[in-house]
């Protein structure tokens, strides 16, 4: 099949990375098609590292999909359960639409949406329903062709999209101090908007200002940093998914969303230490989940030393 395969996933970095297995399945199923990912423009750099995506159609969210090309041969809803995402893709007039079933579109053939499944498997199962094979463990990314800004460093990534997933900054600082005292180079990463947070953590940990990389790396540089890191310490966010993608030892702090939905695949426990108190909650809340707060500095430091072989 030639023509376009249009995939909608207009979400964030971690959301992109858990769909890599599905994107690879689509690439294998339609090797001669142009695979277009409708996603935020900032993700275009990393989308090429999936080795499945040919181009990104900048799309900021639902209702923002703009498609001026001829109708795609196949449109694939990797965004959500609908109905908005389904309507967005139907607006491109595809010859075939692959999506979960939704009662607003009763004639659309697709599997029922399930909550009790890992996010990577969810999209592989969707493709499987439509006869396309995909391996949910196929999460690896290609390494970017740029130099790491801090090779072999311990990367501390304190930010997250929602407060419910943000472990307290002072605890990150204590972890950073402990690992720096072990002799590791420690850097603190984040977005440009998290620069002040990173500076406060670095100062409290006794780190030089050069240790603050928040706002100083694009996604390609962040990928190179994680790929060449000694250890990544992160909440349930994009940096943690990058560590999984590159097989970099990591300590991942989960709460209130359980790791069986968004964590590393089974069988990687020797490399990725997942800390979760077993308490679910509102993932969109502004305050840290009570289960997340039960994870201690000692827990994180011990897990980091173990997986990093320190």
ZIVEN-V129580 format. One record per residue. RES is the residue in one small letter. OMEGA is omega in degrees with one decimal (999 if undefined). Layout:
res-><RES & RES>
omega-><OMEGA & OMEGA>
This chain:
res-><x & x & x & x & x & x & x & x & x & x & x & x & x & x & x & x & x & x & x & x & x & x & x & x & x & x & x & x & x & x & x & x & x & x & x & x & x & x & x & x & x & x & x & x & x & x & x & x & x & x & x & x & x & x & x & x & x & x & x & x & x & x & x & x & x & x & x & x & x & x & x & x & x & x & x & x & x & x & x & x & x & x & x & x & x & x & x & x & x & x & x & x & x & x & x & x & x & x & x & x & x & x & x & x & x & x & x & x & x & x & x & x & x & x & x & x & x & x & x & x & x & x & x & x & x & x & x & x & x & x & x & x & x & x & x & x & x & x & x & x & x & x & x & x & x & x & x & x & x & x & x & x & x & x & x & x & x & x & x & x & x & x & x & x & x & x & x & x & x & x & x & x & x & x & x & x & x & x & x & x & x & x & x & x & x & x & x & x & x & x & x & x & x & x & x & x & x & x & x & x & x & x & x & x & x & x & x & x & x & x & x & x & x & x & x & x & x & x & x & x & x & x & x & x & x & x & x & x & x & x & x & x & x & x & x & x & x & x & x & x & x & x & x & x & x & x & x & x & x & x & x & x & x & x & x & x & x & x & x & x & x & x & x & x & x & x & x & x & x & x & x & x & x & x & x & x & x & x & x & x & x & x & x & x & x & x & x & x & x & x & x & x & x & x & x & x & x & x & x & x & x & x & x & x & x & x & x & x & x & x>
omega-><172.5 & -177.2 & -175.7 & 162.4 & -177.0 & -178.3 & 177.7 & 173.4 & -172.5 & -175.9 & -173.1 & -174.9 & 179.8 & 178.5 & 176.2 & -171.7 & 178.5 & 176.6 & 179.4 & 178.6 & 179.1 & 178.1 & 178.4 & 176.3 & 178.0 & 178.4 & -179.6 & -178.0 & -176.4 & -173.3 & -176.5 & -179.4 & 170.1 & -177.6 & -178.8 & 178.4 & 174.4 & -172.9 & 176.5 & -176.3 & -178.1 & -178.5 & -176.0 & -179.7 & -176.8 & -179.3 & 179.6 & -178.5 & 174.0 & -176.0 & 178.5 & -173.5 & 178.1 & 179.6 & 175.9 & 171.0 & -174.5 & -175.9 & -172.4 & -179.5 & 180.0 & -177.6 & -176.6 & -178.5 & 177.4 & -175.4 & -178.6 & -178.9 & 173.0 & -179.0 & 179.2 & 174.8 & 179.4 & 171.0 & -173.8 & -179.6 & 172.7 & -176.4 & -176.4 & -174.4 & -175.5 & 8.7 & -173.8 & -178.8 & 176.6 & 179.9 & 178.6 & -177.9 & 176.3 & 178.4 & 176.4 & 178.6 & -177.4 & 174.0 & -178.3 & 178.9 & 176.4 & -177.2 & 167.1 & 176.9 & 176.2 & -177.1 & 176.8 & 179.7 & -171.7 & -179.8 & -180.0 & -178.4 & 179.1 & -179.8 & 173.7 & 176.6 & 178.5 & 175.6 & -171.3 & -176.8 & 176.6 & -174.5 & 178.5 & 179.3 & -179.3 & -174.4 & 173.4 & 177.4 & 176.7 & 179.6 & 178.8 & 176.6 & -177.9 & 172.6 & -178.8 & -177.8 & 175.0 & -177.0 & -176.4 & 177.4 & -176.8 & -172.0 & -173.4 & 173.6 & 169.5 & 177.6 & 178.7 & -177.8 & 175.3 & -179.0 & 175.9 & 176.4 & -179.8 & -176.1 & 175.5 & 179.6 & 166.1 & -177.7 & 175.2 & -176.9 & -170.5 & -173.0 & 175.1 & -175.4 & -177.1 & -178.6 & -179.4 & -177.2 & -176.8 & 173.0 & -175.0 & -178.2 & -178.7 & 178.2 & 174.8 & 179.9 & 179.8 & 176.8 & -179.9 & 179.1 & -178.8 & -176.5 & 173.5 & 177.4 & 175.2 & 179.4 & 179.9 & 165.7 & -177.5 & 175.4 & -178.4 & -175.0 & 178.7 & 178.3 & 177.0 & 179.6 & 179.3 & -177.9 & -179.6 & 176.0 & -178.9 & 179.9 & 178.8 & 179.8 & -179.9 & -179.9 & -179.6 & 179.6 & -178.1 & -179.4 & 174.6 & 179.0 & 177.8 & 179.3 & -177.6 & 178.4 & 179.4 & -179.9 & -177.4 & 179.0 & 167.6 & -177.5 & 178.6 & 178.6 & 176.7 & 177.9 & 178.2 & 178.7 & -178.9 & -178.6 & -177.9 & -176.3 & 173.0 & -176.3 & 173.8 & 174.7 & -169.7 & 167.7 & 178.9 & -174.5 & -171.7 & -179.5 & 176.9 & 177.7 & 175.0 & 177.8 & 176.5 & -177.4 & -177.7 & -179.4 & 179.6 & 178.0 & -175.3 & 168.3 & -172.9 & -176.6 & -176.4 & 176.5 & 6.8 & 177.7 & -176.1 & -178.3 & 178.5 & 175.7 & -174.0 & -174.9 & 177.8 & -178.2 & 176.5 & 178.8 & -179.5 & -174.1 & 179.5 & -176.9 & -177.3 & 178.6 & -179.7 & 179.3 & -178.6 & -176.4 & 177.8 & -176.5 & 178.5 & 179.6 & -177.6 & -177.4 & -177.5 & 179.9 & -178.0 & -178.2 & 179.0 & 177.7 & -178.3 & 176.6 & 178.1 & -178.6 & 178.1 & 174.8 & -173.9 & 174.6 & 178.9 & 177.2 & -174.9 & -179.2 & -179.8 & 179.7 & 179.3 & 178.6 & -178.1 & -174.4 & 178.9 & 179.9 & -177.4 & 999>
